[in-house]
């Protein structure tokens, strides 16, 4: 598929969808699906057919629109110009006349979101089309939750059918890829990503363009290590092994907009000269895996993946590898070991993957959210992306906002926004009139931020200064009832269980720290035990082999820093 053919597909799809006066979007992400949104979709389609509205009402399954607190969600968008040509639906019989409506060039639309929809509500929703919305189900769309977000990565989630490449193309999909292939050299692609200021969204925040440039200039060895059947090449890995408790950012992107991830991977591969990629996804994400497989097949059939992509000489293949759910496989060397068919344990660096990764070949590793930013940057330019965020933290960040907050869900906000804006405005504050106590970022590798720092900027540097990290995007809110010692103990237990056991500091240190935290939580510890805990934190942090052990003490260190009195109150004197 070349640029002209892509434009034809996009225009055909847009015209096809524009014929419908009413667009009914049903969330089919994992959260809504768990609450029976599939049954809601079935009844909606049945009602449309029964009322003869097949030519005026389009029911579309979409990805997660974000506000999980009110799931399942149904959004109804109505073209005001077309709706005036279609009689309001009341109790029309099955043999109602079918009205073919002309396609508008551009017309204003109205939109309403329905919350906590059940299959029993579906008939009333269809019956209300063209009339007044159902007030008992309607959710206000002018709230800070929607107005304070800037959606780049999540721009299509909740808008497109993730299992139809035509819908993605109609929303501008793959135009960035063909632009890169036809108008840019590989070096220009890397320079654009570098100038945009994009940093890796997997946790460490390493400059993406610098990583790409390193892989691009790394020579391919004359012979790959045993295990790779083909010729030596450069590899690309998309890390979808999202393992932080309470995190579901990458899962939602893969479920709701899989083609955005693939397009970013293909552009990156063109930039660095890779010919083979692996999309590493944990097996606990079956819906994401299903939609990614569908997207890969569709992209191959469209000539946008595989041989001679876009009519050029560029060849690139993507395979999916399922992870067994080991948290340590989020670490890049352990991830590569798993892909190679070995036990997922890390190894010392250097050499770094950019120089000698999979089977000894140069390998680029970025996570799902990082790749999902690539196509918009290529399409809109580096300056556009760099204009969002702070001086050193550009663009937006996707967070899974969970815990003791009213508006739990998936959000995308500009870098530099304050924690108060996220928790109190977008998140809607703390339920039950309770007081905010802390927010944790970065998962097991992160730390807790107290109320006194609620007005701090959310960016890489500010979070690090506060004793935590951005991480992949988990954000857990705690109220005044949270016991911070128990909180730290929970994460230490998680790290202890997930340790691969390869190095002694992590294998033994996390076990001993968990034992001491249990002793403190039970009121059986002494000041000497607390001193020992702090010493262990320092030892494990500075001597562990990989990032799991090196960051495992962070929840303990941050709670000691801001909530030390809760530890001391539990000590025996």
N, C-alpha and C positions, 0 to 999 in steps of 0.2 A: 504494500500500500504506500503510494507516494503522497505528497502534500495535496495535490488536486483531488485524489481519490478520498483522502481523509476529510477534506472539506465537503465533498458530496455526501459522505456518510453522515457527517454532523448536521448538514442542512436537512437531509431527508428525515433524520430522527427528530430534529427540532420541529419541523413542520408536522410530523406525525403526532407528536405530543401536544402541539399547539391547537389541534382540532378539538381537544377536550375542554369543556368549560370548567370541569371540576377535577382536580388532582387530589387523590386521597392517599397520603403516604402513611404506611404502616411500619413502625419500627420492628425489624426482625433481627436486631442484635441479640446477643446471648441473654442479656438481662431481661429484655421484653419477651423474648421467646420462652424464657423460663416461667413467665407469667401468662402464657397461653396466647401470645399475640398471633400465632399461626391460625388459631381458631377464629380470632377476630377478623383476620384477613379473609378466611374462607366465607364467613357470614357476610362480610362486606361485598365480596364478589357475587355471592348468591343473590343478595338484595339488588345489586346493580342489574343482574340478568333478569330477575323477576320483574323489575320495574321498567325493563326495556331501555336502560340507560347506557348500553354498551358504547354508544357513539358520543356520549357527552360526559361520561365519568370514567376516569382512569384510576384504578386501584393499583398502587405500586409498592412492593416491598422495598424497604430502604434500611440503611445501617443506623447506628445509634445517633440520635440527634443531641444527646448529652445529658438531659435532665432525668437521671435514673430514679430520682425520688418520687416521680409521678408516673412511673411505668405501669402498664404499657401505654405508649403514646401513639396517637393518630393525628396527623396534621392534614387539614383540608385547605387547599388553595383554590380560589375561584377567580377566573377571568371575568371581570365585571362586564366587559363588552360582550363576551359570549353568553354569560349567564342571562343577560337580558333577552336573548333569543330562545332560551330554553325555559319552559314553564316550570315554576317551583314544584318540587316533588311532594305529593301528599300520600295518597294510598293508591297510586296508579296500579292497574292490573298488569299481569305479565305480558299481555298483548298490546301494551301502550305503544304509540307510534314512535319510531326511531327517527330522531332528528339529526341530520348531518349539518354541522355548523361550519361556516367558513373560517379559515385560519386567519387570525389577526396579525398585523405587522407588529404592533406593540400596544398592549392595553394594560390598564391598571388592574391589580389583583388585590383580593382580600384574603386574609389568612387567619385561621383559628387552630389552636392546639387543644386537643382533647386529652385529658389525663385519666389514668387508671381505668382504661377502657376494657370492658368485658365483651364477650360474644353477644351477650344479651343487649348491649348498648348499640351494636352495629346497625340494626334496622333503623333506629331513631336517627343515627348520624346520616344515613343515606336519605331518609325522609326529610331531613332538614335542609338538604342541598337546595340552594336558590332561595331559601328563606332565612329565618333568624337562627343563629347558632344555638346549640343546646347549652344553656347557661349552667346547668348542674354539672357538666363535664368540662366546660371551657376553662382554660388556664391563660392568664394574662401574659401576653408576649412582650409587653413594654417594661418588664422588670429588669433590674440590673443583671440578672443571670444571663440574659440574652444581649442586653445593650452594651455591657462592659467587655464583651469578648471580641477578639479579632481572629477570625478563622482562616487559616492558611492550610494547615495540615488537615483540619476537619471540615474544610470548605464544602466538600461533596457529601460528607456523612449526613444521612438524613434527607438527602436530596436526590441521589441517584440509586438505581437498582444495581447493587454490586455484582450481580451475575449477568449483566448485559454490557458488553463492551461498547455497543452503540450509544448507550446512555452516557457512559463516561466520555466518549468522543464528542457527543453533543454538548457536553459541558467543558469543552476545550482540551480533552484528553489526547495525549500523544502528539499534540502540536509542538510542544517543547522538544520532544525527541526528534521530530523531523526537522525542526529549526536547527538543532545542534548538529545533526548529520549533514544538512545541506548548506548551512551558512557559517558554521564554526569549525575550527580545527580542534583536535583534542586539547591542545594547550590553552586555547581560548575558553573552553569549557571549564578547565581547572582554574584559570584566572578569574572567571566570573564567580565561581563558588568561593574563591579566596577573598575577592573584593566584597562579597556580600557579608562577610563576617560570620557565616554559619559555623557553629561549633557542634561537636557531636552531642546528640541528645540522649546518649546511653548512660551518662553519669559524669564522666570526667570533664567533659566540655573541651576536648582537644580540637584545635582549629581543623575543620574538615578539609579545606583546600590544601593545607600543608600536608595532611595525611595522604590525600590523593596525589599530590606532586611527588611525594616520596616513593609511592608505589610506581608511579609512571616512569620515574627515572631509574628504578631498580632493575638490573639486568635479569633476564630469565636464565636459570641454570641450564647447562648443556644436558643434564639428565635429572629427572625428578626422582625423589625418593621412592623406594619400593611401595607399591600399593596403588599408585596412579597409573592407569592403563594407557593413557594417551601420551602425546608429546608434552614436554614441559611448556607451561603457559602461565599467565597471570590469572589469579583467582579473585573472585569477589564474594563476600559473605554478607548477607543481611541477617543480623542478629534479632530474631523474634522470640528469644528465650526469656520472656518477661517473668521473673520469679518473685518480685517483691510482694510481700503480703499487702493486700489492698490495692494493688496496681492492675489496671486493665486498659492502659492507654494504647499500647501497640496492638493488643487483641482487637480493640474496637476499630482501629484504622484498617487492620487486615480484613476484618469482617465487613466494614462499611465502604471501603474504597481500595480494594486490592490492586486495581490497575495503577493507582497513584504510586504505590510502592514499587511495582514492576517498572514503571516508566522511569522513576528515579534511579533504579538499579541499572537499567539499560544505558541511560545517559552517563552514569558514573563509569560503567564498563568501557564505553566509547572513549571517555576522557583518559582513563589509565591504561587502556589497551588490553583489557581482560577478555577472555573468550568463554569462561565458564563461571557460573555462580551457584551458590547454595543458599537457599532460604531456610534457615534453621528455626523451626517452630516447635514449641513444646507440644507433646501429644495431647495435653489437656485442653487444647484449643481446636476441637474437631470442626467447628463451624468456620473458623479462620482458614484451616487447612483445606476444607472443601471449596471455599470461595477462591482461594489462591490457586488451587489446581484448575478450577474452571477458568479463571482469568488467564493462566498460562496457556491453556489450550486455545482460548479465543485469540490471544495475542499472536500465537504462532500461526493460526489460520489467517490472520489479517496481514501476515508478512512483516510484523513489527518485532518479532523475536525468532531466533533461529538463524537460518542462512540468508545472506544478502538483505539485511534489514533495511526497509524503506527503499529498496532498489539500489543499495550501495554494496560495497564489498565487505561491510562490517558483519561479522558472524558472532553470535552470542547465545548461549543456552543457560537456562535456569532450572535447577532441580530442587525439590523440597526434601529436607532431611528432618525427621521427627526426633525431638529430644525426649528423654525419659523423665524429665521433670527435675533434674538435678540443678539446684540453684548455682552451684559452682560453675556450671557450663555457660553462665552468662559472662564469665571471664574468658577473654578471647583465646588464650592458649588451650584452655580446657575445652572450649567450644570446638576448636580445630581438631583436637584429639578425638572428640566424639564423632565429628564428620568423617574422620579417617578410619572409623571403625574400632577405635581403641577406647579404653576407659577414660571418662572425662575428668582428667586431672591436669592441673597446670604445670608448666615448666618454666624455669628461670629465663629471664630476658636480660640482655640480648642473646640471640638475634631477635629482632622484632618482626612481627608478621609482615610488615610492609617490605621487608627485605627477604625473609625466609619464613613463609607461613605454611599453608597447606602443601604437604608433600615436598617441602623445601623450596616452594616457589613464592614469589612476591604475592601478597594477599592483602586486599583491602577489606576491612571490617567496619561497618557502620550499623546502627540499629534502625528499626522500622521508621521511627519518626524522622531521623536524619534524612533517609532516602525520600520520605514523603515531602520534604521541603525542596527537593532538587528541581523538579519540573516547574513549580511556580517561579523559582529564582531565574531559571533559564528563560522562561516565557516573559517575565516582567522586568528582568534586569537586576543587577547587583545593587544598584543605588536604591531601588524600591525596597528591597529587603533590609538593607542597611539603615534605612530611614526609620525603621521600627525598632524599639528597644533602647538600650543604653549604649554608652560609648564602647564598652567591651563585650557586652552581651546583646547580640543583635537578634531581631525577629521575635517570634512568639514561642511559648512553651505550652505543651499539653500536660495537664495534670488530671489525675484521678482524685477528686475531692471527696473524701469519705470520712467516716467516723461520726462524731457527735456534732453534726452540722445539719441544718434543715435541707439545703439543696444539694444532696449528694449527687455526684455524676461526673461527667467528663467535661472539662473546660479547656479553652485555649485562650491565653492572655498574653499581652505584650510583655516582654522582659522589662523590668523596672517597676511594674505594678507593686503595690505594697501588700503585705500579708493581710492587713486590715481590710483592704478592698476585696481581697479574695474571700476571706472568711465571713466578714460581716455584710458586704454588699452582694457579691455574686453568690456566696454560700448561704446568705439569708440568716446568719447568726446561729446561735446555739439553741437547740430545742428545749422546751420546758422552762424557759426563763433562767436557765442555769448560767453560770459565769464561765467564760473562756479561761482555759488554763494553759494550754500549749498546743503547738502544731508540729508534727513530725514530718520532715522531708527526707527523701533519699532512701527510704526503706531500711533494711537491716544495716546498711552502710551509712545511714544518715544520723541526724540528731534531732533533739527537741528544742523548739524556740518558744520562750515564755511570753506572757502578755506584755511585758515591758518592751519587747522588740516587735510588736505588731505593726509598727509603722515603718519597719525596715523594707528596703527595696528587694524584690525577688530577682536576683541575678547571681551569676556564678560567684563573683567576688564577695558580695555581701553575705551570702549564705555560708561561704567558707570562713569568713571572719567570725560569724556567729557560732561556729563549731559544728556545722552540718554541711550537706552537699545538695546540689540540685537533684542528683540521681536521675533515674529514668522518668520520674514524674509522679510518684506516689505522694500524696499529701493527706495525712491523717490528723483530724482535729480532735482534741480532748477537752472535756469540761472539768469543772472543779471536783468531780467525784473520782477522777482517775488517780490511781496510786502509781506514782512514777517509778518506784522500785519494782513493782510488779510489771510495769510496762517494759523496763529495761530487762527484766528477767525473761519475759516472753521472747524478746528479740535475741537474747543470748541463747536461749533454748533452740531457737530457729537456726542460728549460726552453728551451734554445736551439732545439731542433727544434720545440717547440710555440708559440714566440713568433709572434704574428700579424704582427710586423714594422711595426706602425703607428707606434710611437714609437722614436726613436733609442736612448735609454738601454737599453731591453730588447733591441732587435734587435742592436745592436752590442755592448752591455755583456755580455750572456750569452755571445756568441761569444768575446769577448776573455777572459772569466773561464774559459771552457772551455779555451781555448788555454793559459792560464797553469797551470791545474790539470793538464793533460796534460804540460806541461813539468816541473812539480814531481814528478808521479808517475813520470816517466821519469828523474829524477835529473839533469835538465839546467838546473834553475832556480837562481837566486841569491837572497840575502836581499832584493835590490832587487825581484825579481819577486814575492816574497811581500808586500812592502810595497805594490806596485802592485795586487796582488789584493785586499788589504784596502781600498785606496782605491776600487777599482771597486765593491766590495760596497756601500760607503757611497753612492756616486753612483747606482748602479742602484736601490738601496732607496728613495732619497729623491726620485728624479726620474722614475721610470717612470709611465706613464699608468694602468695598472690593477694589480690584485692579483697577476697572474702575475709581472710584473717586480719589483714592490715586495717580494715575498716570495722571489723566486728565490735571493737570496744567503743565505737562512736556513740551509740545510744546510752551506754553507761557514763561515758565522759561528759556528754552534754547534760544528762540529768543530774550528775554530780555538780556540774558547773552552775546550773540554775535552780536546782531543787535539792541541794545538799542537806537541808534541814530534814527532809523526809527520810533520808538515810539515817541521819544521826538520831532522830526520834525513835528509831526502831532498835537501836543498839542497847545492849546490856552494859551497865556501868559497874 
